Amino acid sequence: MRQVVAEAQTLLDALARLFPESSKTTLRQMLQGGRVRVNGAVEKNARCELGAGDLVEVGQKSVAPALPPGLAILHEDDDVIVVLKSHGLLTVATERERETTAQAYLNVYLQSKGAERVHVVHRLDRETSGVLVFAKHFAAREALKEKFAAHDIERVYVAVIEGALDPPRGTFRSHLRERKDLRMESVDDLHPDAKLAVTHYRTIETNGRFSLLEIQLETGRKNQIRTHLAEAGRPIAGDRLYGSTINPLGRLGLHAKLLGFDHPATGKRMVFTAPVPKSFVTLCRT
């Protein structure tokens, strides 16, 4: 669709006349998707000033490539994109793997819509499934990172452990540091690399051999949950790095069930959940 502008106006006003039934949000999505050209050049600025005689053209909506089975979008807006990541998929690139990652897949998805690349806010281990949030621009990333650093993020996990914890609910509190072999361990709080880690847990299901825990993070240190459970003598099922000797699920028994945060632009509280894998529940009941 094309139109020659008859009088001075903003690009957003011109689009509103072209598409009177579309909301401003939809019109802005057209712009950010690279569908709008002014005098032959792609224009994304809604406030762009047009003059009489300028040519506005709107192309057909492109079809974004389908995401792989291991990644699903839970929410997307101009600032953030929230996804459900399956186990076995890296969050970000490593030296050995750069293309088969959630970050890489989302970059291709956004670029197909004329948007920029995603910005990493936090990570889930390769074998951990669950909810992840990425930022769609630098300002959103910085705002979310500040919230993570201030522990103003709600994070709830579920984990399948070997055996059962006594008491069935409680809190682990220690200072963690990363060893040269990349494994985390608790150390004295005076250690120069020590960082406080606080993990709250409660038992949901147990059959004695395996237990399903709901875990809430007060802090978010690397491998915090895995470290605390292993040091309590109850490693996560399938976690060979932290001492598990069995793998009844064929994967690490850890899943990010809930992620809650204040939207970096609107301030509105947003909460996203991912269903607990049925195999987790079944293993702890039978």
C-alpha positions as CSV (number, residue, x, y, z in Angstrom):
1,M,0.0,0.0,0.0
2,R,1.3,3.5,-0.8
3,Q,0.1,7.1,-0.4
4,V,1.4,10.5,-1.3
5,V,1.2,12.8,1.7
6,A,-1.0,15.8,1.0
7,E,0.1,18.0,4.0
8,A,2.7,18.1,6.7
9,Q,2.2,15.5,9.4
10,T,4.1,12.8,11.4
11,L,4.6,9.4,9.9
12,L,2.4,7.9,12.7
13,D,-0.4,10.2,11.7
14,A,0.0,9.2,8.0
15,L,-0.1,5.5,8.9
16,A,-3.2,6.1,11.1
17,R,-5.0,7.5,8.0
18,L,-3.8,4.6,5.9
19,F,-5.0,2.1,8.5
20,P,-7.8,3.7,10.5
21,E,-8.8,0.4,12.2
22,S,-5.3,-0.3,13.5
23,S,-4.1,0.6,17.0
24,K,-1.1,2.8,17.5
25,T,0.7,-0.3,18.9
26,T,0.1,-2.1,15.6
27,L,1.3,0.8,13.6
28,R,4.5,1.1,15.7
29,Q,5.0,-2.7,15.1
30,M,4.8,-2.0,11.4
31,L,7.5,0.6,11.7
32,Q,9.8,-1.6,13.9
33,G,9.3,-4.5,11.5
34,G,10.9,-2.5,8.7
35,R,7.7,-2.6,6.6
36,V,7.4,1.2,6.2
37,R,9.4,3.2,3.6
38,V,9.4,7.0,3.1
39,N,10.5,8.1,-0.3
40,G,12.0,4.6,-0.8
41,A,14.0,4.4,2.4
42,V,13.0,2.3,5.5
43,E,11.8,4.6,8.3
44,K,11.2,3.3,11.8
45,N,10.7,6.7,13.6
46,A,7.0,7.3,14.3
47,R,7.7,11.0,14.8
48,C,9.4,11.4,11.5
49,E,8.1,14.7,10.0
50,L,6.6,14.3,6.5
51,G,5.9,17.1,4.0
52,A,3.4,17.4,1.2
53,G,4.5,15.2,-1.7
54,D,6.4,12.6,0.4
55,L,5.7,9.0,-0.6
56,V,4.8,6.5,2.2
57,E,4.8,2.8,1.3
58,V,3.9,-0.1,3.6
59,G,5.1,-3.6,2.6
60,Q,3.5,-6.9,3.4
61,K,4.0,-8.4,6.8
62,S,6.9,-10.8,6.7
63,V,6.6,-14.2,8.3
64,A,9.1,-14.7,11.0
65,P,11.0,-18.0,11.0
66,A,9.6,-20.7,13.3
67,L,11.6,-21.2,16.5
68,P,13.0,-24.7,17.1
69,P,11.0,-27.1,19.3
70,G,13.2,-26.4,22.3
71,L,12.2,-22.7,22.5
72,A,8.8,-21.1,22.8
73,I,7.8,-17.4,23.3
74,L,5.7,-16.7,26.4
75,H,5.6,-12.9,25.9
76,E,7.0,-10.3,23.6
77,D,6.8,-6.5,23.5
78,D,9.0,-3.6,22.5
79,D,11.3,-4.0,25.5
80,V,11.5,-7.7,26.5
81,I,11.0,-11.2,25.2
82,V,10.2,-14.0,27.6
83,V,10.8,-17.6,26.5
84,L,10.4,-21.2,27.7
85,K,13.7,-23.0,27.2
86,S,13.9,-26.8,27.1
87,H,16.7,-28.8,28.7
88,G,19.7,-29.4,26.5
89,L,19.7,-26.0,24.9
90,L,22.3,-23.4,25.8
91,T,21.2,-19.9,26.8
92,V,24.2,-18.2,25.2
93,A,27.1,-19.1,23.0
94,T,30.2,-20.9,24.1
95,E,33.6,-21.3,22.4
96,R,32.4,-24.7,21.2
97,E,28.8,-23.8,20.3
98,R,27.6,-20.5,18.8
99,E,24.6,-21.3,16.7
100,T,22.5,-23.8,18.7
101,T,21.5,-21.4,21.5
102,A,18.5,-19.6,22.7
103,Q,20.2,-16.3,22.1
104,A,21.2,-17.2,18.5
105,Y,17.7,-18.5,17.7
106,L,16.1,-15.3,19.0
107,N,18.5,-13.1,17.1
108,V,17.4,-14.7,13.8
109,Y,13.8,-14.4,14.8
110,L,14.1,-10.7,15.6
111,Q,16.2,-9.9,12.6
112,S,13.6,-11.3,10.3
113,K,11.2,-8.7,11.7
114,G,13.7,-5.9,11.3
115,A,14.5,-5.7,15.0
116,E,17.8,-5.7,16.7
117,R,19.5,-8.6,18.5
118,V,18.5,-9.7,22.0
119,H,20.4,-8.6,25.1
120,V,21.2,-11.3,27.7
121,V,19.9,-10.6,31.2
122,H,20.4,-13.9,33.0
123,R,21.0,-17.5,32.1
124,L,19.8,-21.1,32.7
125,D,22.3,-24.0,32.6
126,R,22.1,-26.1,29.4
127,E,20.4,-29.0,31.2
128,T,18.0,-26.7,33.2
129,S,14.6,-26.0,31.6
130,G,12.2,-23.1,32.3
131,V,11.5,-19.4,32.0
132,L,14.1,-16.9,30.7
133,V,13.8,-13.2,29.9
134,F,15.9,-11.3,27.3
135,A,15.9,-7.6,26.7
136,K,15.3,-6.2,23.3
137,H,17.5,-3.1,23.8
138,F,20.3,-1.8,26.0
139,A,18.3,0.3,28.3
140,A,15.9,-2.6,29.1
141,R,18.9,-4.9,29.7
142,E,20.5,-2.5,32.2
143,A,17.2,-1.9,34.0
144,L,16.6,-5.7,34.4
145,K,20.2,-6.3,35.4
146,E,19.8,-3.8,38.2
147,K,16.7,-5.6,39.5
148,F,18.6,-9.0,39.4
149,A,21.6,-7.4,41.2
150,A,19.2,-6.0,43.9
151,H,17.5,-9.4,44.2
152,D,14.2,-7.7,43.2
153,I,13.3,-10.7,40.9
154,E,10.9,-13.5,41.9
155,R,12.4,-16.9,40.9
156,V,10.9,-20.2,41.8
157,Y,12.4,-23.6,40.7
158,V,11.5,-27.2,41.1
159,A,14.1,-29.8,41.6
160,V,14.2,-33.6,41.9
161,I,16.7,-34.7,44.5
162,E,18.1,-38.1,45.6
163,G,16.5,-39.1,48.9
164,A,14.7,-36.6,51.1
165,L,15.6,-33.5,53.1
166,D,15.2,-33.3,56.9
167,P,13.5,-31.0,57.8
168,P,11.2,-31.0,54.7
169,R,11.4,-27.3,54.4
170,G,14.1,-24.8,55.3
171,T,16.8,-22.4,54.1
172,F,20.4,-22.9,53.0
173,R,22.6,-19.9,53.6
174,S,26.3,-19.8,52.7
175,H,29.0,-17.9,50.9
176,L,29.9,-19.4,47.5
177,R,33.0,-19.1,45.3
178,E,34.0,-20.6,42.0
179,R,36.8,-23.1,41.9
180,K,39.3,-23.4,39.1
181,D,37.4,-26.4,37.7
182,L,34.3,-24.1,37.5
183,R,32.5,-25.9,40.2
184,M,31.0,-23.7,43.0
185,E,31.6,-24.4,46.7
186,S,30.7,-22.9,50.1
187,V,33.6,-21.0,51.8
188,D,34.2,-18.8,54.8
189,D,32.6,-15.4,54.4
190,L,36.0,-13.8,54.7
191,H,37.2,-15.4,51.5
192,P,37.9,-12.6,49.0
193,D,35.7,-14.3,46.3
194,A,32.9,-15.2,48.7
195,K,29.4,-14.2,47.7
196,L,26.3,-14.7,49.9
197,A,23.8,-17.3,48.6
198,V,20.4,-17.9,50.2
199,T,18.1,-20.7,49.0
200,H,14.7,-21.5,50.4
201,Y,13.1,-24.9,49.9
202,R,10.0,-26.9,50.7
203,T,9.3,-30.6,49.9
204,I,6.2,-31.1,47.6
205,E,6.4,-34.8,47.0
206,T,8.6,-37.6,48.2
207,N,8.6,-41.4,48.1
208,G,11.8,-41.7,50.1
209,R,14.1,-42.5,47.2
210,F,13.4,-39.2,45.3
211,S,11.8,-35.9,46.4
212,L,10.4,-33.0,44.5
213,L,11.3,-29.6,46.0
214,E,10.0,-26.1,45.3
215,I,12.9,-23.7,45.6
216,Q,12.8,-19.9,45.9
217,L,16.0,-18.0,45.3
218,E,16.7,-15.0,47.5
219,T,20.0,-14.5,45.7
220,G,21.1,-15.7,42.3
221,R,24.6,-17.1,42.3
222,K,26.0,-19.5,39.7
223,N,24.9,-23.1,40.4
224,Q,23.5,-22.0,43.7
225,I,20.7,-24.5,44.0
226,R,22.9,-27.4,42.7
227,T,25.7,-26.5,45.2
228,H,23.5,-26.2,48.3
229,L,21.6,-29.4,47.7
230,A,24.8,-31.3,46.9
231,E,26.4,-30.0,50.1
232,A,23.3,-31.1,52.1
233,G,24.0,-34.6,50.8
234,R,21.0,-34.6,48.5
235,P,22.2,-33.8,45.0
236,I,19.8,-33.1,42.1
237,A,19.1,-36.2,40.2
238,G,21.3,-36.4,37.1
239,D,23.8,-33.8,38.3
240,R,27.0,-35.6,37.9
241,L,29.1,-32.5,38.4
242,Y,27.8,-32.1,41.9
243,G,27.8,-35.8,43.0
244,S,24.7,-37.5,41.6
245,T,25.4,-41.1,40.6
246,I,22.0,-41.8,38.9
247,N,20.0,-40.2,36.1
248,P,16.4,-41.5,36.2
249,L,15.0,-38.6,34.2
250,G,17.6,-38.7,31.4
251,R,18.4,-35.0,32.2
252,L,19.2,-32.7,35.1
253,G,16.2,-32.6,37.5
254,L,16.0,-28.8,37.7
255,H,13.3,-26.5,36.1
256,A,12.8,-22.8,36.4
257,K,9.0,-22.8,37.1
258,L,8.3,-19.0,37.7
259,L,9.9,-15.7,36.9
260,G,8.5,-12.4,38.1
261,F,9.8,-8.9,37.6
262,D,8.8,-5.3,37.2
263,H,8.6,-4.3,33.5
264,P,11.7,-2.1,32.7
265,A,9.6,0.5,30.8
266,T,6.1,0.4,32.4
267,G,7.0,-0.7,35.9
268,K,4.1,-3.2,35.8
269,R,4.7,-6.4,37.7
270,M,4.8,-9.4,35.3
271,V,4.9,-13.0,36.3
272,F,5.5,-15.9,33.9
273,T,5.2,-19.6,34.7
274,A,6.2,-22.9,33.0
275,P,4.4,-26.2,33.8
276,V,6.4,-28.6,36.0
277,P,7.6,-31.6,33.8
278,K,5.3,-34.5,34.4
279,S,8.3,-36.8,34.7
280,F,9.4,-34.9,37.8
281,V,6.2,-35.5,39.6
282,T,5.8,-39.1,38.5
283,L,9.3,-40.1,39.6
284,C,8.7,-38.7,43.2
285,R,5.3,-40.3,43.6
286,T,6.0,-43.9,42.5
